[in-house]
Amino acid sequence: MGQSAYRTHYATEVTEAEIGKDVTVSGWVDRRRDHGGVAFIDLRDQTGLVQIVIYDEEIARPLRSEFVVEIKGEVRARPDGNENTHLTTGKIEIVARDVTILAKSDALPFQVSTALENESENKLPGEDTRLKYRYLDLRRPAMQRTIRMRAKMSKAAREALDEMDFCEIETPTLIKSTPEGARDFLVPARLIPGSWYALPQSPQLLKQLLMVSGFEKYYQLARCYRDEDFRADRQPEFTQLDIEMSFVDQEDVMAMAEKVIANIWKSAGFEVKLPIPRISWTDAMNKYGSDKPDLRFGNQIVELTDYFKNTPFRVFQNPYVGAVVYKGGASLPRRQFDAWQEWAKQRGAKGLAYVQFEEDGNLKGPVAKNLSDEERNGLKEAVHAENGDAVFFAAGRRETSQLLLGAVRVEIARRQGLLKPDEFALTWVVDFPLFKQADDPDDDDVAVGHSKWTSMHHPFTMPSADWIDNFDQDPEHAMSDSYDIVCNGEEIGGGSVRIHRDDIQNRVLKVLGITPEEAQEKFGFLLDAFKFGAPPHAGIALGWDRTAQLLAGVGSIRDVIAFPKLGSGQDALTGAPAPITDAQRAETGVDYDPDEDED
C-alpha cells in the first residue's frame, strides 16, 4: 500500500513483522527528543507515527519540527519497558542509516504536533489564525480524521445509491438566476455584455429536467451557493448530496434515504435503527418549539393558553402562552435568572418570565405574585413540575413564543449535560405547510414571488393530496408533500414530491404572486420541458457539511471543510473576496450600458 519512490512502507505499516528488515519511510518530523548522544524522531505521515532512532549526532542536529524527511533504516523491537501502548507502532522503532531532508520548515505560527493531542498544553490559536494557515491546521490529527471521515461518508453514500441503481450526473455551476429562497451569487458574462450567470443555490430545476429526460434515478454531491447574511456557522458555498427519483411518492423517497443514511452512519462507526421515527411539523412546533427538534432528551413544551385564558396577569393575556420546566432549577441564584433574561433578549425577546417551586412547595418568583390563587394552586400539575423545579414561560405570537421556548429547552439540556455528541436522535419531520407568510419576522429567507405568501420549501413543491383542489383558496392552512430529516436539533436534509402538472404549477405560482410572464422569463425552460411528458417525481438533498459535523462531533461545519470561509464570508487563506483592477472590471462588462451601445 505504501510503496512509492520515497517509501517502502507507510509509518503504521512498519510492524513487528518487519523486525530485522530494511525499510524506507517518509513524512514530517512530528517531534524530536535528545538523550545523551541519541536522538529520537517521531516521523508522521498520513497514517500515523513511527519512532526513528538516530545515533549520529551530526545527522540529527539539523532536524526540526515539520521538516520533510526520507529515512532509510532497519526495524528493531523497542527495548523492554520502552513500548508505547498509545501507538500502533509502539513495539518497534527504526534505526536510521540514511536521513535525507526533502524540505525544511520555518518556525510554525502554531503547533501541529501529534504529541499535543493528549497533553494539557494543546491550545489552538484563534480561528482566524487557523484558517490563515489552513494547510498547517489540516496537518493536525483531529483535522485529518474529520476530512478522511467525510471521504468515507461520500464512498458510503455512493455505494448505497449504486446498489439502488442510481446514476451520478453532474449539473452546471453557471446557470440562469431562478427564485429559490435565497440571493444568488451572480457572475458577469464577458462575452455577452450586460448578461449574467448565477451560481446554483441547488440543482433543483436541473435535476427535475433529468427526470423529464428519463434517467429516473439521479444523484450527485453538488456544490451549492447562496448569498445569505453572514452567520457564525453558515458558508456561502456548501455541498449537498442531491437525489431525485421518478415514478415515486414520499414513502419511496424516505425509504431510499433511510438506506443511504444508515450506510453513511455506518461508515463513521455508528448504527441507525430503521425505520427512522416521524413527527408532524405541527407536533414538532407544539412540543419542541422547533421544526428541527432535538430528541436526545424529553422535556416537552406545555401549552398553557387555555389555562391562562382568564388570567389577571397582563403578560399572559396573549394568543399563546407556553412553558418549559427546568428540573432542579428552583435553587439557582437570582443572578442566574437575571442572566437568563439577557440570554432571551439576545434572541429578540423582551425577557423570560419564570417561577420557582421551592422544596416545601412554596411558589415564588416575579410571575408568582401576578397570578390568581386558582392559577397558582394548579400550576405545578399543569406544567408537570415537581418541588425544586423552575418553570420558564413565553407569551405572544404562537410561533415566536414556541421558538423561544424551544431554544430554552435546548439551553437547559446543554447546561444539564444532556447534549451528548456521540448520541444521535434522527427523526423525519413531515406534513409541512405549503406556504408561509413572506413578512414573518422569525424567518430570514428571501421571499419567492410578490404576494403575502412564499414557499415553505420551494415553488415546485406538490400540495398534499387533501389540498390539491383548494390549496389556493386557503394558503394559510394548505399542506404539502414535503419532509425534512433532522438529527440532534439540526436539519440535515429535506425534500418533497415535485409538481409535474402545469395546471397545479400555475396555481401555485399565482398564490406566490408570480405572473405567467415572469415565470416564463425565470424558469420557462422547466415549464416548457414539462409539456413533453413529465413523470411524477420526488427527491431529497442531504446537507453534507452539517451531516459530517454531527458525525465528527465537532462544534462547527468549518471543522469538516478543507478550506472554509470565516463567518464573515471572507477567506483568511487567500484573501477572497478581493478588489479587481480597473482593467479586469472593464473586461467583465459589469458596467455595460445598452443605451451607450445604441449610440
N, C-alpha and C positions, 0 to 999 in steps of 0.2 A: 504493500500500500504506500509506503513512504519513499520508495526508491526514486531518485531523480539525480540530476547532475551534481547536486550538492549534498546528497544524503543517501544512506542505505536504509535508514530507519527514521521514523518519527520518534520523538522523545519517549512517549509511552509505549512504543513497540519494543523498546530495549528492556527485556525481561530476564529472569533467571535462566531462560533457555539460551541466552546469548553469552553467558559467562564463559570467558576464555576466548571469545571471538573478537575480531576487529570490526568496528562499526564506524560510520561517519554520520554525525548529526549536525544540523544547522538550525540557527534561530537567534534569539536575543538573549543577552546577559541579563537575567532577571535579578540576580543578587550575587554579590561576591563576599567571601569571608576568608580572612588570612589567619593561619595558625602555625606560627613558627617555621616559616620556610615552605609551607604547603598552602596552596590556595584552593578554595572550593568555589566552584561556579555553579549556580543553578541556571541551566540553559532552558529557555522557554520557546516552544513553538505552538502551533495551533492545537496540539493535543494535550499539552501539559508540560511538566518539568522532568528533567533528569539531572542528576548531580555529576559534575565533572571535577576530577582531581588533577591539579597541575603542580608538579614537583619543581619545575624550573621557574624560579622567581622572575627571571628576565622575560619569560613568555607571559607570565601572569600580570606583571606590573602595568602594562598599558591598558588592560581591560577595565571598562567602566560600564555602569548600568546602561542598558539598551544599545550597546554595541552589537552589531550583527556579526556573528562568527560562524565559521565552519570548523568543526573539531573532529579529528580522527584519533581513535584510541582503542584500548582493549577493555572489555567489560569484565568487571570482577564483582564478587559479593562484598557487601559492606562488612566491615569488622563487626564481630558480635557486640551487641549493645548499641550500635550506631544506626540501626534500621529506623526508617521514618514511616510509621504506620499511616500517616496522613497522605502519603504519595503512592500512586500506582507503581512508581519505580523505586519505592523506598527501600528495597532489599538489595539493590545493585548500585554501582557507580561506574563511570567511565574514566579510566586513567588516560589522560591526554598525551598523545605523542606529537601531533601537529595541531597548531592553532592558527587559523587564518582569519584576520579581521577583514570582513567583507564591506563593512561600512561603520563609520564612527557616529556617535551621537553627542550633541551638545547637552549641557545641563538641562534637565527636564523642568518645565513650568509646574508640574505636579507629579507625584509618584504613581507609577502604574504597576509596581512590582506585585507579583502573586503573593509574596511573603506577607503583604499587608492585609490580605483577605481576612485573617483571623486574629488580627492584632488591634489593640485599642487605639493605636495612632492612625488607623485607617480613616482619615478625614479628607474628604474630597474638597476641592475648591468650589466656588460658586458655579452655577450652570453656565454663565456667560463664558467663563474661562474654559470649562469642559468642552463647550461647543466650538469655541475658537480653535482649540487644539483637538478636534474630534478624532482625528486619526490616532492620537495618543490615547484618548479616552476609550476608544474601541479596543485597545490592547488589553484593557483590564479584563480579568477572567469573568466578572459579572456581565460585562457587555458582550463578551464573546459568547457566553451561554445564551443570552436572550436573543441575539441575532441568529445564532445557529438553531435555537428552538423555533424561531419564526420560519426558517428554511424548512424544518421538519413539518411544520404546520402546512406549508404550501404543498409539500410532497404528499402528505396525508390526504389533503383535500382533493388533489388530482387523482390519487389512487381511488378514492371513494367515487368520484364522479366518472372516472373511466370505467369502473365496474358497472355503472348505470348507463353506459353508452353515451355520455355527454361529449360534445365536440368543443375544444378550446379554440376560440376565434378572437383575434384582436380587432378592436374598433379604433377609428381615428381619434387623435387628440386635437386636431384642428377642425372644428365643426361650426355650424351656424348657431347663433345665440338663440336659445329657446327658454321659455319660462319654466323653471323647476324648483323655485322656492328659495333661491339664494342669488347673490350677484355673480355675474360671470366675470372671469378674467378674460380680457379682450386683447387680441393680437392684431396689429395692423398688417394688411396685405399689401406689401410693397408693390407688387406687380399690378394691383388693381387699386389705385389711389382712391381714398375715401371709403374703402370697404374693409371689413374687419372679420377675422375669425374669432370664435370663442373657444376656450378650453372647456372640456365637458365637465359639468357638475356630476354627471354619472353617464353611463352608456344607455340610459333608459330608452330613448327613441330608437337608437341603433339596434339594440337587442330585440325590440319589438319588430323592426324591419327584418331581422334574421328569422323571426317566426313566420312572417309573411313569405320569406324566402324558402321555407320548408325544411330548415335544419332541425326543428323540433326540440332539440336539447343542446343548449349553448351555455358556455361559461367562460370567464376569464378573470385573472387577477388584474383588475383595471385601476389605472391611475385616474384620480378624480380631483377637480379643482373648484374651490368655492371662495369667492372674495367676501368672506364674512368678517364681522367685527372681531377684533383680537380678543382671545381669552387665553388663560394660562395653559390650558390643556387642549388647545384646538390648533390644527395645522391647516394652512391654506391649500396644501396638496396632501392627498391621502390615498390609501389603497383600499379597495373593497373586492371581495370575492363575489362576482356578479353572475347570477344564474337565471336562466329563463327556460320555460318548457311550454310546449304546445299540447292541446287536447288534454288539459288537466284542470283540476279545480284546486281550491285552497287546501284540501286534505292531502292531495297528491304532493303539492309543493312542501308542505310541512313534514310529511313522512320522508321525502327525499332529503330535506335539510337536516333532519334529525340524524340520518345516517352519516352525513358529512360532518356534522358537529361532533358526533361520537368518535369518529376517526381522528378528528383534529385534537380532541381532548386526550385520546389515547396516545397520540404522538408526543404529548407533553407529560405522559405518565399518570394521567387521571382517567377515571371511568365515569361515563354518563349513563345513568339509568334511563332506559326508554320504556314507554313514551314519556316525553317531557310534559309536565303538567301545564294546564291552561288557566287563565283568568281573563275575564272580560275587562275591557277598558274602563267601564263604569265601576266595576268592583275594585279594580286597582286604584282608581282615584278615591273612591269612598273609603276603602280600608287602609290604604297605604299612602295616600296623598301624592301619588306619582304614577305616570303611565309606564314607568320602568322600575317597578318595586323591587326592593332588596328583601328577599325572602329567606335570608340566612337566620333570621330571628322573627319573632312574632310581634307583639305589642301593636295591635291594630288601632287605627283611629276610631274613636267613638263619636258618632254624630249626636249632638245634644240640641238640635234646632227645636224639636218638639218639647224637649224637657224645659227649655227656657222660653217657651212661647209667650208666657205671661210675666216674664221677669221684670222686676223694677230696675235692674241694672242696665243703664243706657248702652253700655258697650256691647251687651249681648242681644240688644234689640236690632238684629240684623237678619238677612235672608238665610244665613248659615252660621251655626256655632258647632265647633268640634273640639275634641280634647285628645291628648296623649298622656299616658301615665309614665312617670319616671320612678321606677321601682327603687325604693330606698332613698329617694331624693329629698324627703322631708327634712333630713338632718343637715342638708347643705347650708353653709353660712350665707348670710344676706348678700355678701359681696359677690357670691357666685350667681345668685339670682339676678343681681344687677348686671353681671357680665352677660347673662342670657338676654337681657334687654338689648344690649349693644349688638349681640350676635344677630338678633332678629332685625334690628334697624339696618344692619349691613345688607340684609336681604330685602330691603324695601318696605318692611313692616313698621308700624308705629311703635311696636313693643310686643311683649309676650305676657299675657295675663297668666297668673298661676295661683294655686292654693296648696297648702301642706296639710296632710293628715298626720298629726303627731302620734307618737306611740300610744298615748292614752285615748286616742280617738278624737281629740280636740281639733277643730278646723281653724287654721289661721292663714294669713297671707293677705295681700292687698285686696283681692277679689272677695274674700270671705265676708267681710262686713257689708258688702253691697247686695248680698243675696237674701232672699226671703228665708224664713225659718224652714219652710217646706223644701226649698231648693237645697239648703244646707244639709238637712236631715237625710235626704235621699241621694245626695251627690256621690258618695263613696260607692254605693251599689250601682248607680247609673254608669259610672266610668270603670267599674270592675277594679277599684283600687283597694288597698289594704292600709292599715295603720303603718306609718313610716314612709308612705309614698308621697310624692308630689305630683301635681297634675298641671299640665300646660294647656292653655286654651287659645283658639283663634276664632275670630268672628268677622264677617263681612261677606264679600262675594264668595260663592261656593268654591270655585276653582282656585282663587287666590289664597283662601284660607286653607284649603286642603294641601296646596303646595307648601305652605309654611309648616303645617303640621307634619307633612311628610319629611321635610328637612329636619324638623325637631326630632322625629322618630329615629332617623339615621344618626343624628348627632348624639343622642342618648346612647344608642348602641355602640357608637365609636368610643364614648367615654367609659362604657362598661366593658370594653374589650371583646365585643361580640362580632366584630367585623374581621374574621379570620381569612387571610388571602388565599389559603390553600383549601378552602371550602367553597363549593360552587352551587348556587341555587339558581338553576335555569328554569325559566317559565316562558310560555307563549302568552302574549297579550293579544287578545282577539276582539272582534266586534268594535272596531273604531268608528267614530263618526266619519261621514264622508267629507264634511266641510267644517271649518272653524271660522270664527269671526276674524276679519282682516285686521281689526284695530285692537286685538287682545293685548293688554299691557304686559301680560306674562309671557309673550311669545315674540322672539326677535327674528322669525323667518320673514323673508320678503314675500309680500302678498302676490299671488298669481292672479292676474286679471285686475278688474277695476270696480268690483262691487263690494258690498259689506262682507261677502263670503270669499274665503280662499280654500284651497285644498288642504285637507289634513295630511295627506301624503303627497300626491301629485295629480295633475288634471286627468290622468289616464287610468285612474282607479275605478273599478267597477262598483256600482252600488250593489248592496246585498240584494238577494232575490226578493225579500219582502218590500224593498223600496224601489225596485225597477220602475214601477208605474207612477210613483208620486214623489220621488226624491226632490224634484224641482219645485214642488208645491209646498214642501216643508223642509227647507235646507237645514234648519236648526237641529232637527231630530233625525235626519236621514243617516243611515248606517252604510258601511262599506264592507266589501270582501277584502279586508287587509289584516295584516298580522305583523307583530314585532317579536323577535326573540330577545329575551332580557336575561342578564346574568349579573347577580350581585349589585343590583341597582344601576346597571349600565345597559343601555340599548346597544346590543352588538349586531343587530341586523333587523331588516324589515322588508316587507314585500306586499304584494297584492295581486288579486286577479285583475287583469287589464281589460279595458274596454276594447272590444273588437267590432262593435256595431256602430256605424256612423250616426244613426239616429240617437243613440244614447250619448255618444260623444258630443254631439251638437248641443244636446240639452244640458250637459254638464258645463260646457263652455259658456252657455248662455247664463247659467247661475253665477259663474265666475266673472261675468261682465266682459267676456272676450268675444268680439264681433266675428262673424264669419270671415270678413276681410282680414282682420288681424290674425286669426287662426291660420288662414291660408298663407299669410306672409311669414309667420313664425315657424309653423311646422306643417305646412301644406304637403310637404313630401311624405309625411307619415299618413295624413288623411287621404292623400291620393293613392298610396300603396294599399290602404285598406279597401279600396274599391275593387281590388283584383283578388279577393278571396283571402281574408284574414282568419286564421284559425283561432278558436278560443285559446288564450294563453295566460300564463301567470309566472311570477318569479319572485326572487328574493335576493338581497345583497347583504353580505356579512361585512361589517367594518373590521378590516384586517388588523389595523393598528390597535384598536380597542381590545379585540379578542386576544391579541398577542400580549398586551399589557396585563390583562387579567390572568392569563396562564403563566406569565412570568412572575406575577406577584410584585410588580414594581409600581411606583406611585405616579408615573406619567407615561403617556404614549411616546414621549421623546426618548425614553429609555429602550424602546424596541424598534426605533427607526434609525437607520445607519447615519443619515445626515439630515436631522430635523431642523426646523426653524425655531427661533425663540418665540415666546408668547406674543411678542410684538409683530411677528411675521418676518422678522429680519433673519438673515443667515450670518451668524457670527463667524463662520469659517471663511466664506467667500466675499462677504460684504454686500450681498444682494439684499434688497434691490438697490441699485446704484444709478446715479445720473448717467445719461448718454451724451455724447458730443453733439454739437450743432450739426455736424455733417451726418451723423447717424440719424438724428431726428428728421433732417430734411429727406434723407433717403427712404425712411419708413412711410412717408406720405401722411403722417398723422395730422399735419396742418393743411391738408388738401382742401381747397375751396372750389367747388364746382362752378361757382359764378365767375371766378377768375379764369377758369379753364375755358368758359364760353367766350370770354372777352378775347 
